[in-house]
């Protein structure tokens, strides 16, 4: 039986040290045990006849300068099973780009590369799942991250913080004590993760990148004198207006804040946490003071 003209099966090939990308257009293509390594450009997957619904199995797509993988205008998806994508900088050398595409599934491989997702009229859901996040270059960017689902990814010590419903995840703590008077915003200045750049660790303001339901896990330790439970509390400000109050737990010379709140936000809504304290010499301590924010719906 003659196979259709867009169908191809290739295995055991290498593209190395070249000046041009390895390009695939059209569907029903399968590639196994391939090396696309040390090129100016890596693998480009583009629209064509019946695009794309092909498979890459067990391929190394590593250390290509401009990008390791660029997927553009693909409407029928593509599977990357057991593939490795190793980049070379946090800023994007050797990056993975999913541009105006849907149905892309990258699973059961290794990733250490900048990932960018670009929305377009053809955009839909894409999955990155069950991969070993091998180093420090895997960060997310782009206006299409709400279409990206990340599940089951892991590092050498723990589940990856990339495993979020919509890639909105913030984790930040306090690097030095913050002196506080009433009306000050709590500022967690030491950013550990912020997949969308949604939290300003200079002002303490979180700006929702998308409509949805957000969970705020807030923990802080305050020191000083004269902290009274009757008139010391935290105001939750939504778009600079009081949304709700959070009480403190007193423990001798310290006060503790431990609260999880869930708020439905529209894109560009802001949330911050403002003190209403009595006392003197007040400060938020470094130990046990952190904020975690994630989109849960």
Beta strands, then each sheet from edge to edge (+ up, - down):
strand 1: 8-11
strand 2: 14-16
strand 3: 22-25
strand 4: 29-32
strand 5: 35-37
strand 6: 43-46
strand 7: 55-57
strand 8: 60-62
strand 9: 67-72
strand 10: 78-81
strand 11: 84-86
strand 12: 95-99
strand 13: 104-107
strand 14: 110-112
strand 15: 115-118
strand 16: 126-129
strand 17: 132-133
strand 18: 140-141
strand 19: 148-151
strand 20: 169-173
strand 21: 178-179
strand 22: 190-194
strand 23: 199-200
strand 24: 205-207
strand 25: 212-225
strand 26: 233-238
strand 27: 241-247
strand 28: 249-251
strand 29: 254-265
strand 30: 270-276
strand 31: 280-284
strand 32: 290-295
sheet 1: 1+ 4+ 7+ 10+ 13+ 16+ 19+
sheet 2: 2+ 5+ 8+
sheet 3: 3+ 6+ 9+ 12+ 15+ 18+
sheet 4: 11+ 14+ 17+
sheet 5: 21+ 31- 25+ 32- 20+ 22-
sheet 6: 21+ 31- 25+ 29- 28+
sheet 7: 23+ 24- 30+ 26- 27+
end
